[in-house]
């Protein structure tokens, strides 16, 4: 159908809000989903709910498996679902914030021939929009629209700068699984994820080769060819450094995945009961999902 959305469509404004819930930073939630897809704990939860675990596997579940199951029951299977479908159906209700997103808006226009209803419109705004936004500290300002934009901007800046710093804080929205911060660069988070993908695809290769292929270092990855043959016993500083950087990136990628499976993202904290992936099993999962995405793309093109 012509109006049917494609898996590669860009998010629309309606993807950020639904049924009185709103969210921002969709890029971080896309990464959250991708990390869930490589988490060994989350994969166990998927198979557990599908009654697909052996007796031996059931006997070796992580001690905090109930926490992982709780997240799985909220977010569901991420192996065979498009992001925007998953976001709308499963993720937004638990990642989103209830109410309206705080924003600047016009309440009314005052003119000499129409000002009597302004007070009631302000009262309506206070009772409706402002309350739905969580009653953030706000400033009621008179802006003579005849002033230049530069004058308005300068005077508004002075008013805001003159207000107490502690009042310039939005109320903390409440979500079941809030982001633990957006200071982490998305490209860094993706780089760690890519290292997990590449190492899973190259389980028998030296770490420096994985790092060179995954471009884990802007400096050392460019200097080394992951396919070159190395004479036995030959060691170089560059390969040693790249191995260490790749090892750290792998550890951070797995920590991000195992924390994501427990409702925490992005977090590099060590997960006490987190699992280390079996590289062969991990690649089977990753490659299978990749083939499904390619097939889906061909069917929708």
C-alpha positions in Angstrom: 0.0 0.0 0.0 1.2 3.5 -0.8 0.8 4.8 2.8 2.5 1.8 4.4 5.7 2.8 6.1 9.1 1.3 5.0 11.7 0.0 7.5 14.1 2.7 6.3 11.7 5.6 6.7 12.8 8.5 8.9 10.9 9.0 12.2 8.0 11.3 12.0 6.9 13.7 14.8 4.1 11.3 15.8 6.8 8.7 16.6 7.8 10.8 19.6 4.4 10.8 21.2 1.5 8.5 21.6 -1.4 8.2 24.1 -0.2 11.0 26.3 3.4 9.7 26.4 6.4 11.5 24.8 10.0 10.8 24.3 13.1 12.3 22.6 16.6 11.0 21.6 15.3 8.2 19.4 18.8 7.4 18.3 19.7 6.3 21.8 16.7 3.9 21.9 17.7 2.5 18.5 21.1 1.7 20.0 19.4 0.2 23.1 17.5 -2.1 20.8 20.6 -3.1 18.9 22.4 -3.9 22.1 19.5 -6.0 23.3 19.9 -8.0 20.1 23.5 -9.0 21.0 23.0 -9.5 24.8 23.4 -13.2 25.8 21.2 -12.7 28.8 18.4 -11.1 26.7 18.7 -14.0 24.2 18.3 -16.5 27.1 15.1 -14.6 28.1 13.8 -14.8 24.6 14.5 -18.6 24.4 13.1 -19.1 28.0 9.8 -17.5 27.1 9.7 -19.7 24.0 10.4 -22.8 26.1 13.5 -23.4 24.1 16.1 -24.0 26.8 17.7 -27.3 27.7 17.8 -28.6 31.3 21.5 -27.8 31.4 20.8 -24.2 30.3 18.0 -23.8 32.8 20.3 -24.8 35.6 22.9 -22.2 34.7 20.7 -19.1 34.3 22.2 -15.9 35.8 21.2 -15.2 39.4 19.4 -12.0 38.4 17.5 -13.6 35.5 14.2 -12.4 36.9 15.3 -8.9 36.2 16.2 -9.7 32.6 12.8 -11.5 32.2 11.0 -8.4 33.5 12.7 -6.2 30.8 12.1 -8.8 28.2 8.4 -9.0 29.0 8.2 -5.2 28.6 10.3 -4.9 25.4 9.8 -8.3 23.8 11.7 -10.0 21.0 14.0 -7.7 19.1 15.4 -10.2 16.6 12.6 -10.0 14.0 11.0 -6.6 14.3 11.7 -3.2 12.6 12.7 -0.4 15.0 9.8 1.9 14.4 7.3 -1.0 14.8 9.0 -2.1 18.0 9.2 1.5 19.2 5.5 2.2 18.7 4.2 -1.1 20.0 6.6 -2.0 22.9 9.2 0.7 23.6 7.5 4.0 23.8 5.1 3.0 26.6 8.0 2.1 28.9 10.7 4.5 27.7 8.4 7.5 27.3 7.4 10.2 29.8 3.8 10.7 30.7 2.2 14.1 30.0 3.3 16.7 27.5 6.8 17.7 26.6 7.7 21.2 28.0 7.9 23.7 25.2 7.6 27.4 24.5 4.1 28.3 23.2 1.9 31.3 22.6 -1.0 31.7 25.0 -2.7 34.7 23.5 -2.1 38.0 21.7 -3.0 41.3 23.4 -4.4 44.1 21.3 -6.3 47.2 22.2 -9.4 45.8 20.6 -9.1 42.2 22.0 -7.7 41.7 25.4 -10.7 40.8 27.6 -10.4 37.0 27.1 -6.6 36.9 27.7 -7.0 36.2 31.4 -9.3 33.3 30.8 -6.9 31.9 28.1 -4.0 32.2 30.6 -6.1 30.3 33.2 -6.9 27.6 30.6 -3.2 27.2 29.8 -2.3 26.9 33.5 -5.0 24.3 34.1 -4.3 22.3 30.9 -1.0 22.6 29.0 1.1 23.7 31.9 -0.2 21.1 34.2 0.3 18.3 31.6 3.9 19.5 31.2 4.4 18.8 34.9 4.1 22.4 36.0 7.6 23.4 35.1 8.9 26.7 36.4 7.8 29.2 33.8 7.9 32.9 33.1 4.9 35.0 32.0 6.4 37.6 29.7 5.0 40.5 27.7 6.6 40.6 24.2 5.8 43.7 22.1 5.9 42.0 18.7 6.8 45.4 17.1 10.3 45.2 18.5 13.0 43.7 16.3 13.9 40.0 16.7 17.3 41.1 18.0 15.8 43.4 20.6 13.4 40.7 21.8 16.1 38.0 21.9 18.4 40.3 23.9 15.7 41.4 26.4 14.5 37.8 26.9 18.0 36.7 27.5 18.4 39.3 30.2 15.2 38.2 31.9 16.2 34.5 31.8 19.7 35.2 33.0 18.2 37.4 35.8 16.0 34.6 37.2 17.4 32.4 39.9 19.5 29.5 38.6 17.7 26.9 40.8 14.4 28.0 39.1 15.8 27.2 35.6 15.3 23.5 36.1 12.7 21.4 34.4 10.8 18.8 36.5 12.3 15.3 36.2 9.9 13.3 33.9 9.2 9.8 35.0 9.8 6.8 32.7 10.0 3.1 33.6 13.4 2.8 31.9 14.9 6.3 31.7 18.1 6.9 29.7 21.1 7.1 32.1 22.3 10.2 30.2 22.9 11.4 26.7 26.4 12.7 27.1 27.8 9.6 25.5 28.3 10.2 21.8 26.1 7.9 19.7 29.0 7.2 17.3 31.1 5.9 20.2 28.3 3.6 21.4 27.9 2.4 17.8 31.6 1.8 17.5 31.5 -0.5 20.5 28.5 -2.3 19.1 30.4 -2.7 15.8 33.3 -4.3 17.6 30.9 -6.8 19.1 29.6 -7.6 15.6 33.1 -7.9 14.1 34.7 -10.0 16.8 31.7 -12.4 16.7 32.3 -12.7 12.9 36.1 -13.3 13.5 36.2 -15.5 16.6 39.6 -17.0 15.8 41.3 -13.8 14.7 43.8 -11.8 16.8 42.3 -8.8 18.6 44.3 -6.3 16.6 42.9 -7.7 13.3 39.4 -7.3 14.8 40.2 -3.7 15.8 41.6 -3.0 12.3 38.5 -4.4 10.6 36.2 -2.6 13.0 38.1 0.7 12.8 38.1 0.9 16.6 41.0 3.5 16.5 41.1 6.5 14.2 44.9 6.3 14.5 46.0 2.6 14.7 43.2 1.0 12.6 44.2 3.0 9.6 47.8 1.9 9.9 47.2 -1.8 10.0 45.8 -4.2 7.4 43.6 -6.9 9.0 44.5 -9.3 6.2 48.3 -9.0 6.2 50.4 -12.1 7.1 52.7 -11.6 10.1 55.9 -13.5 10.4 56.0 -15.8 13.4 57.4 -14.0 16.5 57.1 -10.5 15.0 55.5 -8.0 17.3 54.9 -4.3 16.8 53.8 -1.5 19.1 50.9 -0.6 16.9 49.4 -4.1 17.0 49.9 -4.3 20.7 48.1 -0.9 21.3 45.3 -1.8 18.9 44.8 -5.1 20.7 44.4 -3.3 24.0 42.0 -0.8 22.5 39.9 -3.6 20.9 39.8 -5.5 24.2 38.5 -2.4 26.0 35.9 -1.7 23.3 34.7 -5.3 23.4 34.4 -5.2 27.2 32.5 -2.0 27.0 30.2 -3.3 24.3 29.3 -6.4 26.3 28.8 -4.2 29.4 26.4 -2.0 27.5 24.5 -5.0 26.2 24.2 -6.7 29.5 23.1 -3.5 31.2 20.6 -2.9 28.5 19.1 -6.3 29.2 18.6 -5.2 32.8 16.9 -1.9 31.9 20.0 0.3 32.2 21.4 2.2 29.2 23.9 3.5 28.3 26.0 2.1 31.2 29.6 0.7 31.2 29.1 -0.6 34.8 30.2 -4.1 35.5 27.2 -6.4 35.6 27.7 -8.8 38.5 25.7 -11.6 36.9 26.3 -10.6 33.3 27.2 -13.2 30.7 30.1 -13.3 28.3 28.9 -14.3 24.8 29.9 -17.5 23.1 31.4 -16.0 19.9 30.0 -18.7 17.6 26.5 -18.5 19.1 26.8 -14.7 19.0 27.6 -14.7 15.3 24.8 -17.1 14.5 22.4 -14.7 16.1 23.9 -11.6 14.5 24.2 -13.0 11.0 20.7 -14.5 11.1 19.2 -11.1 12.0 21.3 -9.4 9.4 20.0 -11.8 6.7 16.4 -11.2 7.9 16.9 -7.4 7.5 18.3 -7.7 4.0 15.4 -10.0 3.0 12.9 -7.5 4.5 14.6 -4.6 2.6 14.3 -6.4 -0.7 10.7 -7.3 -0.1 9.8 -3.7 0.6 11.9 -2.0 -2.1 
